[in-house]
């Protein structure tokens, strides 16, 4: 069971990082890559926040006893 919790934690951290990138691109704060279709699109802000929340939940499950 320990390996599953470790994998959940790693996936959770990755989801938080990717979701943060999406949200910041949607808010037009991070402009990388410069020709991205996600820049300034609030749909990607919402999607990023949803992915961040799911990542936090995965980390929470991985930390439970």
PDB file of N, CA, C and O in Angstrom:
ATOM      1  N   UNK A   1       0.815  -1.191   0.000  1.00  0.00           N
ATOM      2  CA  UNK A   1       0.000   0.000   0.000  1.00  0.00           C
ATOM      3  C   UNK A   1       0.863   1.261   0.000  1.00  0.00           C
ATOM      4  O   UNK A   1       0.423   2.324  -0.439  1.00  0.00           O
ATOM      5  N   UNK A   2       2.080   1.138   0.489  1.00  0.00           N
ATOM      6  CA  UNK A   2       2.967   2.286   0.539  1.00  0.00           C
ATOM      7  C   UNK A   2       3.359   2.789  -0.839  1.00  0.00           C
ATOM      8  O   UNK A   2       3.519   3.993  -1.041  1.00  0.00           O
ATOM      9  N   UNK A   3       3.515   1.874  -1.790  1.00  0.00           N
ATOM     10  CA  UNK A   3       3.892   2.279  -3.146  1.00  0.00           C
ATOM     11  C   UNK A   3       2.753   3.048  -3.814  1.00  0.00           C
ATOM     12  O   UNK A   3       2.994   4.003  -4.553  1.00  0.00           O
ATOM     13  N   UNK A   4       1.522   2.636  -3.555  1.00  0.00           N
ATOM     14  CA  UNK A   4       0.364   3.323  -4.145  1.00  0.00           C
ATOM     15  C   UNK A   4       0.273   4.740  -3.587  1.00  0.00           C
ATOM     16  O   UNK A   4      -0.003   5.685  -4.326  1.00  0.00           O
ATOM     17  N   UNK A   5       0.504   4.885  -2.295  1.00  0.00           N
ATOM     18  CA  UNK A   5       0.455   6.218  -1.691  1.00  0.00           C
ATOM     19  C   UNK A   5       1.566   7.110  -2.238  1.00  0.00           C
ATOM     20  O   UNK A   5       1.355   8.305  -2.444  1.00  0.00           O
ATOM     21  N   UNK A   6       2.730   6.548  -2.471  1.00  0.00           N
ATOM     22  CA  UNK A   6       3.830   7.326  -3.044  1.00  0.00           C
ATOM     23  C   UNK A   6       3.474   7.790  -4.449  1.00  0.00           C
ATOM     24  O   UNK A   6       3.718   8.942  -4.809  1.00  0.00           O
ATOM     25  N   UNK A   7       2.904   6.902  -5.234  1.00  0.00           N
ATOM     26  CA  UNK A   7       2.509   7.258  -6.603  1.00  0.00           C
ATOM     27  C   UNK A   7       1.422   8.324  -6.573  1.00  0.00           C
ATOM     28  O   UNK A   7       1.456   9.262  -7.368  1.00  0.00           O
ATOM     29  N   UNK A   8       0.447   8.191  -5.656  1.00  0.00           N
ATOM     30  CA  UNK A   8      -0.596   9.214  -5.534  1.00  0.00           C
ATOM     31  C   UNK A   8       0.004  10.568  -5.188  1.00  0.00           C
ATOM     32  O   UNK A   8      -0.425  11.594  -5.717  1.00  0.00           O
ATOM     33  N   UNK A   9       0.987  10.575  -4.311  1.00  0.00           N
ATOM     34  CA  UNK A   9       1.635  11.833  -3.944  1.00  0.00           C
ATOM     35  C   UNK A   9       2.371  12.467  -5.109  1.00  0.00           C
ATOM     36  O   UNK A   9       2.291  13.678  -5.315  1.00  0.00           O
ATOM     37  N   UNK A  10       3.079  11.663  -5.864  1.00  0.00           N
ATOM     38  CA  UNK A  10       3.824  12.175  -7.016  1.00  0.00           C
ATOM     39  C   UNK A  10       2.870  12.710  -8.082  1.00  0.00           C
ATOM     40  O   UNK A  10       3.094  13.784  -8.640  1.00  0.00           O
ATOM     41  N   UNK A  11       1.812  11.960  -8.360  1.00  0.00           N
ATOM     42  CA  UNK A  11       0.827  12.411  -9.343  1.00  0.00           C
ATOM     43  C   UNK A  11       0.142  13.688  -8.858  1.00  0.00           C
ATOM     44  O   UNK A  11      -0.129  14.586  -9.654  1.00  0.00           O
ATOM     45  N   UNK A  12      -0.137  13.770  -7.558  1.00  0.00           N
ATOM     46  CA  UNK A  12      -0.749  14.969  -6.996  1.00  0.00           C
ATOM     47  C   UNK A  12       0.125  16.197  -7.164  1.00  0.00           C
ATOM     48  O   UNK A  12      -0.363  17.264  -7.537  1.00  0.00           O
ATOM     49  N   UNK A  13       1.410  16.055  -6.893  1.00  0.00           N
ATOM     50  CA  UNK A  13       2.339  17.180  -7.055  1.00  0.00           C
ATOM     51  C   UNK A  13       2.419  17.591  -8.525  1.00  0.00           C
ATOM     52  O   UNK A  13       2.420  18.781  -8.842  1.00  0.00           O
ATOM     53  N   UNK A  14       2.487  16.607  -9.415  1.00  0.00           N
ATOM     54  CA  UNK A  14       2.541  16.917 -10.846  1.00  0.00           C
ATOM     55  C   UNK A  14       1.272  17.645 -11.292  1.00  0.00           C
ATOM     56  O   UNK A  14       1.338  18.571 -12.101  1.00  0.00           O
ATOM     57  N   UNK A  15       0.125  17.230 -10.770  1.00  0.00           N
ATOM     58  CA  UNK A  15      -1.128  17.884 -11.141  1.00  0.00           C
ATOM     59  C   UNK A  15      -1.177  19.323 -10.630  1.00  0.00           C
ATOM     60  O   UNK A  15      -1.695  20.206 -11.314  1.00  0.00           O
ATOM     61  N   UNK A  16      -0.643  19.561  -9.438  1.00  0.00           N
ATOM     62  CA  UNK A  16      -0.609  20.925  -8.908  1.00  0.00           C
ATOM     63  C   UNK A  16       0.281  21.808  -9.781  1.00  0.00           C
ATOM     64  O   UNK A  16      -0.074  22.950 -10.074  1.00  0.00           O
ATOM     65  N   UNK A  17       1.422  21.288 -10.192  1.00  0.00           N
ATOM     66  CA  UNK A  17       2.330  22.079 -11.029  1.00  0.00           C
ATOM     67  C   UNK A  17       1.722  22.380 -12.403  1.00  0.00           C
ATOM     68  O   UNK A  17       1.777  23.514 -12.878  1.00  0.00           O
ATOM     69  N   UNK A  18       1.148  21.364 -13.030  1.00  0.00           N
ATOM     70  CA  UNK A  18       0.538  21.559 -14.354  1.00  0.00           C
ATOM     71  C   UNK A  18      -0.681  22.468 -14.247  1.00  0.00           C
ATOM     72  O   UNK A  18      -0.869  23.356 -15.079  1.00  0.00           O
ATOM     73  N   UNK A  19      -1.501  22.252 -13.235  1.00  0.00           N
ATOM     74  CA  UNK A  19      -2.673  23.103 -13.037  1.00  0.00           C
ATOM     75  C   UNK A  19      -2.292  24.554 -12.787  1.00  0.00           C
ATOM     76  O   UNK A  19      -2.956  25.473 -13.266  1.00  0.00           O
ATOM     77  N   UNK A  20      -1.217  24.750 -12.031  1.00  0.00           N
ATOM     78  CA  UNK A  20      -0.740  26.113 -11.795  1.00  0.00           C
ATOM     79  C   UNK A  20      -0.285  26.783 -13.074  1.00  0.00           C
ATOM     80  O   UNK A  20      -0.563  27.960 -13.302  1.00  0.00           O
ATOM     81  N   UNK A  21       0.417  26.029 -13.911  1.00  0.00           N
ATOM     82  CA  UNK A  21       0.849  26.572 -15.202  1.00  0.00           C
ATOM     83  C   UNK A  21      -0.353  26.950 -16.047  1.00  0.00           C
ATOM     84  O   UNK A  21      -0.389  28.033 -16.631  1.00  0.00           O
ATOM     85  N   UNK A  22      -1.345  26.058 -16.116  1.00  0.00           N
ATOM     86  CA  UNK A  22      -2.550  26.336 -16.911  1.00  0.00           C
ATOM     87  C   UNK A  22      -3.274  27.564 -16.389  1.00  0.00           C
ATOM     88  O   UNK A  22      -3.682  28.425 -17.168  1.00  0.00           O
ATOM     89  N   UNK A  23      -3.437  27.649 -15.066  1.00  0.00           N
ATOM     90  CA  UNK A  23      -4.164  28.780 -14.484  1.00  0.00           C
ATOM     91  C   UNK A  23      -3.431  30.092 -14.755  1.00  0.00           C
ATOM     92  O   UNK A  23      -4.058  31.090 -15.108  1.00  0.00           O
ATOM     93  N   UNK A  24      -2.120  30.097 -14.593  1.00  0.00           N
ATOM     94  CA  UNK A  24      -1.355  31.321 -14.818  1.00  0.00           C
ATOM     95  C   UNK A  24      -1.307  31.704 -16.295  1.00  0.00           C
ATOM     96  O   UNK A  24      -1.270  32.890 -16.625  1.00  0.00           O
ATOM     97  N   UNK A  25      -1.308  30.723 -17.178  1.00  0.00           N
ATOM     98  CA  UNK A  25      -1.400  31.034 -18.603  1.00  0.00           C
ATOM     99  C   UNK A  25      -2.781  31.586 -18.933  1.00  0.00           C
ATOM    100  O   UNK A  25      -2.902  32.516 -19.732  1.00  0.00           O
ATOM    101  N   UNK A  26      -3.810  31.029 -18.334  1.00  0.00           N
ATOM    102  CA  UNK A  26      -5.165  31.529 -18.568  1.00  0.00           C
ATOM    103  C   UNK A  26      -5.348  32.950 -18.073  1.00  0.00           C
ATOM    104  O   UNK A  26      -6.102  33.726 -18.660  1.00  0.00           O
ATOM    105  N   UNK A  27      -4.657  33.293 -16.989  1.00  0.00           N
ATOM    106  CA  UNK A  27      -4.714  34.655 -16.463  1.00  0.00           C
ATOM    107  C   UNK A  27      -3.753  35.595 -17.190  1.00  0.00           C
ATOM    108  O   UNK A  27      -3.701  36.789 -16.895  1.00  0.00           O
ATOM    109  N   UNK A  28      -3.001  35.053 -18.133  1.00  0.00           N
ATOM    110  CA  UNK A  28      -2.035  35.820 -18.932  1.00  0.00           C
ATOM    111  C   UNK A  28      -0.887  36.359 -18.076  1.00  0.00           C
ATOM    112  O   UNK A  28      -0.332  37.421 -18.359  1.00  0.00           O
ATOM    113  N   UNK A  29      -0.545  35.615 -17.034  1.00  0.00           N
ATOM    114  CA  UNK A  29       0.591  35.992 -16.183  1.00  0.00           C
ATOM    115  C   UNK A  29       1.870  35.345 -16.719  1.00  0.00           C
ATOM    116  O   UNK A  29       2.913  35.993 -16.806  1.00  0.00           O
ATOM    117  N   UNK A  30       1.778  34.076 -17.073  1.00  0.00           N
ATOM    118  CA  UNK A  30       2.911  33.380 -17.697  1.00  0.00           C
ATOM    119  C   UNK A  30       2.638  33.337 -19.192  1.00  0.00           C
ATOM    120  O   UNK A  30       1.616  32.807 -19.628  1.00  0.00           O
ATOM    121  N   UNK A  31       3.542  33.888 -19.966  1.00  0.00           N
ATOM    122  CA  UNK A  31       3.375  33.939 -21.415  1.00  0.00           C
ATOM    123  C   UNK A  31       4.360  32.988 -22.096  1.00  0.00           C
ATOM    124  O   UNK A  31       5.132  33.396 -22.964  1.00  0.00           O
ATOM    125  N   UNK A  32       4.325  31.716 -21.691  1.00  0.00           N
ATOM    126  CA  UNK A  32       5.208  30.719 -22.245  1.00  0.00           C
ATOM    127  C   UNK A  32       4.399  29.507 -22.635  1.00  0.00           C
ATOM    128  O   UNK A  32       3.607  29.029 -21.822  1.00  0.00           O
ATOM    129  N   UNK A  33       4.550  28.998 -23.801  1.00  0.00           N
ATOM    130  CA  UNK A  33       5.229  29.572 -24.960  1.00  0.00           C
ATOM    131  C   UNK A  33       4.455  30.768 -25.510  1.00  0.00           C
ATOM    132  O   UNK A  33       3.246  30.886 -25.310  1.00  0.00           O
ATOM    133  N   UNK A  34       5.153  31.629 -26.186  1.00  0.00           N
ATOM    134  CA  UNK A  34       4.585  32.902 -26.613  1.00  0.00           C
ATOM    135  C   UNK A  34       3.398  32.743 -27.566  1.00  0.00           C
ATOM    136  O   UNK A  34       2.549  33.631 -27.643  1.00  0.00           O
ATOM    137  N   UNK A  35       3.331  31.642 -28.281  1.00  0.00           N
ATOM    138  CA  UNK A  35       2.252  31.457 -29.255  1.00  0.00           C
ATOM    139  C   UNK A  35       1.187  30.473 -28.758  1.00  0.00           C
ATOM    140  O   UNK A  35       0.469  29.882 -29.565  1.00  0.00           O
ATOM    141  N   UNK A  36       1.081  30.295 -27.452  1.00  0.00           N
ATOM    142  CA  UNK A  36       0.141  29.321 -26.902  1.00  0.00           C
ATOM    143  C   UNK A  36      -1.303  29.793 -27.059  1.00  0.00           C
ATOM    144  O   UNK A  36      -1.600  30.976 -26.896  1.00  0.00           O
ATOM    145  N   UNK A  37      -2.190  28.859 -27.375  1.00  0.00           N
ATOM    146  CA  UNK A  37      -3.608  29.171 -27.501  1.00  0.00           C
ATOM    147  C   UNK A  37      -4.264  29.362 -26.132  1.00  0.00           C
ATOM    148  O   UNK A  37      -5.415  29.790 -26.056  1.00  0.00           O
ATOM    149  N   UNK A  38      -3.552  29.054 -25.064  1.00  0.00           N
ATOM    150  CA  UNK A  38      -4.113  29.129 -23.719  1.00  0.00           C
ATOM    151  C   UNK A  38      -3.983  30.523 -23.105  1.00  0.00           C
ATOM    152  O   UNK A  38      -4.627  30.819 -22.099  1.00  0.00           O
ATOM    153  N   UNK A  39      -3.162  31.369 -23.697  1.00  0.00           N
ATOM    154  CA  UNK A  39      -2.881  32.671 -23.107  1.00  0.00           C
ATOM    155  C   UNK A  39      -4.118  33.553 -23.091  1.00  0.00           C
ATOM    156  O   UNK A  39      -4.754  33.764 -24.124  1.00  0.00           O
ATOM    157  N   UNK A  40      -4.458  34.071 -21.906  1.00  0.00           N
ATOM    158  CA  UNK A  40      -5.568  34.992 -21.775  1.00  0.00           C
ATOM    159  C   UNK A  40      -6.945  34.358 -21.886  1.00  0.00           C
ATOM    160  O   UNK A  40      -7.939  35.077 -21.977  1.00  0.00           O
ATOM    161  N   UNK A  41      -7.032  33.033 -21.880  1.00  0.00           N
ATOM    162  CA  UNK A  41      -8.310  32.332 -21.999  1.00  0.00           C
ATOM    163  C   UNK A  41      -8.725  31.841 -20.610  1.00  0.00           C
ATOM    164  O   UNK A  41      -8.085  30.959 -20.039  1.00  0.00           O
ATOM    165  N   UNK A  42      -9.806  32.422 -20.073  1.00  0.00           N
ATOM    166  CA  UNK A  42     -10.213  32.085 -18.707  1.00  0.00           C
ATOM    167  C   UNK A  42     -10.699  30.646 -18.558  1.00  0.00           C
ATOM    168  O   UNK A  42     -10.788  30.135 -17.441  1.00  0.00           O
ATOM    169  N   UNK A  43     -11.009  29.998 -19.660  1.00  0.00           N
ATOM    170  CA  UNK A  43     -11.362  28.575 -19.592  1.00  0.00           C
ATOM    171  C   UNK A  43     -10.197  27.784 -19.017  1.00  0.00           C
ATOM    172  O   UNK A  43     -10.397  26.857 -18.232  1.00  0.00           O
ATOM    173  N   UNK A  44      -8.980  28.149 -19.407  1.00  0.00           N
ATOM    174  CA  UNK A  44      -7.802  27.441 -18.906  1.00  0.00           C
ATOM    175  C   UNK A  44      -7.503  27.796 -17.461  1.00  0.00           C
ATOM    176  O   UNK A  44      -6.890  27.006 -16.743  1.00  0.00           O
ATOM    177  N   UNK A  45      -7.927  28.971 -17.026  1.00  0.00           N
ATOM    178  CA  UNK A  45      -7.799  29.310 -15.613  1.00  0.00           C
ATOM    179  C   UNK A  45      -8.677  28.376 -14.789  1.00  0.00           C
ATOM    180  O   UNK A  45      -8.236  27.818 -13.785  1.00  0.00           O
ATOM    181  N   UNK A  46      -9.914  28.212 -15.221  1.00  0.00           N
ATOM    182  CA  UNK A  46     -10.841  27.308 -14.519  1.00  0.00           C
ATOM    183  C   UNK A  46     -10.326  25.871 -14.539  1.00  0.00           C
ATOM    184  O   UNK A  46     -10.327  25.197 -13.510  1.00  0.00           O
ATOM    185  N   UNK A  47      -9.887  25.402 -15.704  1.00  0.00           N
ATOM    186  CA  UNK A  47      -9.369  24.040 -15.802  1.00  0.00           C
ATOM    187  C   UNK A  47      -8.162  23.845 -14.899  1.00  0.00           C
ATOM    188  O   UNK A  47      -8.029  22.806 -14.252  1.00  0.00           O
ATOM    189  N   UNK A  48      -7.287  24.836 -14.852  1.00  0.00           N
ATOM    190  CA  UNK A  48      -6.109  24.750 -14.005  1.00  0.00           C
ATOM    191  C   UNK A  48      -6.454  24.659 -12.534  1.00  0.00           C
ATOM    192  O   UNK A  48      -5.843  23.887 -11.795  1.00  0.00           O
ATOM    193  N   UNK A  49      -7.431  25.445 -12.103  1.00  0.00           N
ATOM    194  CA  UNK A  49      -7.846  25.407 -10.698  1.00  0.00           C
ATOM    195  C   UNK A  49      -8.466  24.058 -10.358  1.00  0.00           C
ATOM    196  O   UNK A  49      -8.230  23.530  -9.272  1.00  0.00           O
ATOM    197  N   UNK A  50      -9.252  23.496 -11.263  1.00  0.00           N
ATOM    198  CA  UNK A  50      -9.844  22.172 -11.032  1.00  0.00           C
ATOM    199  C   UNK A  50      -8.742  21.121 -10.899  1.00  0.00           C
ATOM    200  O   UNK A  50      -8.809  20.266 -10.015  1.00  0.00           O
ATOM    201  N   UNK A  51      -7.742  21.175 -11.756  1.00  0.00           N
ATOM    202  CA  UNK A  51      -6.639  20.211 -11.702  1.00  0.00           C
ATOM    203  C   UNK A  51      -5.846  20.386 -10.404  1.00  0.00           C
ATOM    204  O   UNK A  51      -5.406  19.399  -9.813  1.00  0.00           O
ATOM    205  N   UNK A  52      -5.661  21.625  -9.958  1.00  0.00           N
ATOM    206  CA  UNK A  52      -4.965  21.877  -8.695  1.00  0.00           C
ATOM    207  C   UNK A  52      -5.736  21.256  -7.533  1.00  0.00           C
ATOM    208  O   UNK A  52      -5.140  20.613  -6.668  1.00  0.00           O
ATOM    209  N   UNK A  53      -7.040  21.441  -7.506  1.00  0.00           N
ATOM    210  CA  UNK A  53      -7.856  20.883  -6.419  1.00  0.00           C
ATOM    211  C   UNK A  53      -7.779  19.363  -6.415  1.00  0.00           C
ATOM    212  O   UNK A  53      -7.662  18.753  -5.352  1.00  0.00           O
ATOM    213  N   UNK A  54      -7.841  18.750  -7.582  1.00  0.00           N
ATOM    214  CA  UNK A  54      -7.728  17.287  -7.650  1.00  0.00           C
ATOM    215  C   UNK A  54      -6.351  16.847  -7.160  1.00  0.00           C
ATOM    216  O   UNK A  54      -6.241  15.840  -6.461  1.00  0.00           O
ATOM    217  N   UNK A  55      -5.307  17.580  -7.514  1.00  0.00           N
ATOM    218  CA  UNK A  55      -3.961  17.258  -7.042  1.00  0.00           C
ATOM    219  C   UNK A  55      -3.849  17.354  -5.534  1.00  0.00           C
ATOM    220  O   UNK A  55      -3.209  16.512  -4.904  1.00  0.00           O
ATOM    221  N   UNK A  56      -4.468  18.375  -4.943  1.00  0.00           N
ATOM    222  CA  UNK A  56      -4.452  18.519  -3.483  1.00  0.00           C
ATOM    223  C   UNK A  56      -5.181  17.350  -2.828  1.00  0.00           C
ATOM    224  O   UNK A  56      -4.724  16.824  -1.814  1.00  0.00           O
ATOM    225  N   UNK A  57      -6.312  16.940  -3.402  1.00  0.00           N
ATOM    226  CA  UNK A  57      -7.052  15.801  -2.855  1.00  0.00           C
ATOM    227  C   UNK A  57      -6.213  14.526  -2.945  1.00  0.00           C
ATOM    228  O   UNK A  57      -6.205  13.728  -2.007  1.00  0.00           O
ATOM    229  N   UNK A  58      -5.514  14.328  -4.047  1.00  0.00           N
ATOM    230  CA  UNK A  58      -4.656  13.142  -4.170  1.00  0.00           C
ATOM    231  C   UNK A  58      -3.546  13.149  -3.122  1.00  0.00           C
ATOM    232  O   UNK A  58      -3.241  12.114  -2.531  1.00  0.00           O
ATOM    233  N   UNK A  59      -2.952  14.299  -2.895  1.00  0.00           N
ATOM    234  CA  UNK A  59      -1.912  14.386  -1.874  1.00  0.00           C
ATOM    235  C   UNK A  59      -2.504  14.127  -0.490  1.00  0.00           C
ATOM    236  O   UNK A  59      -1.888  13.464   0.344  1.00  0.00           O
ATOM    237  N   UNK A  60      -3.702  14.654  -0.256  1.00  0.00           N
ATOM    238  CA  UNK A  60      -4.351  14.424   1.032  1.00  0.00           C
ATOM    239  C   UNK A  60      -4.588  12.929   1.248  1.00  0.00           C
ATOM    240  O   UNK A  60      -4.329  12.414   2.336  1.00  0.00           O
ATOM    241  N   UNK A  61      -5.081  12.227   0.217  1.00  0.00           N
ATOM    242  CA  UNK A  61      -5.280  10.782   0.333  1.00  0.00           C
ATOM    243  C   UNK A  61      -3.963  10.041   0.535  1.00  0.00           C
ATOM    244  O   UNK A  61      -3.913   9.052   1.267  1.00  0.00           O
ATOM    245  N   UNK A  62      -2.913  10.505  -0.098  1.00  0.00           N
ATOM    246  CA  UNK A  62      -1.631   9.818   0.032  1.00  0.00           C
ATOM    247  C   UNK A  62      -1.024  10.014   1.408  1.00  0.00           C
ATOM    248  O   UNK A  62      -0.202   9.203   1.835  1.00  0.00           O
ATOM    249  N   UNK A  63      -1.407  11.073   2.117  1.00  0.00           N
ATOM    250  CA  UNK A  63      -0.857  11.362   3.431  1.00  0.00           C
ATOM    251  C   UNK A  63      -1.660  10.751   4.571  1.00  0.00           C
ATOM    252  O   UNK A  63      -1.198  10.736   5.712  1.00  0.00           O
ATOM    253  N   UNK A  64      -2.872  10.240   4.276  1.00  0.00           N
ATOM    254  CA  UNK A  64      -3.716   9.629   5.310  1.00  0.00           C
ATOM    255  C   UNK A  64      -3.106   8.311   5.760  1.00  0.00           C
ATOM    256  O   UNK A  64      -2.400   7.643   5.003  1.00  0.00           O
ATOM    257  N   UNK A  65      -3.384   7.956   6.979  1.00  0.00           N
ATOM    258  CA  UNK A  65      -2.878   6.680   7.527  1.00  0.00           C
ATOM    259  C   UNK A  65      -3.800   5.550   7.226  1.00  0.00           C
ATOM    260  O   UNK A  65      -3.530   4.412   7.610  1.00  0.00           O
TER     261      UNK A  65
END
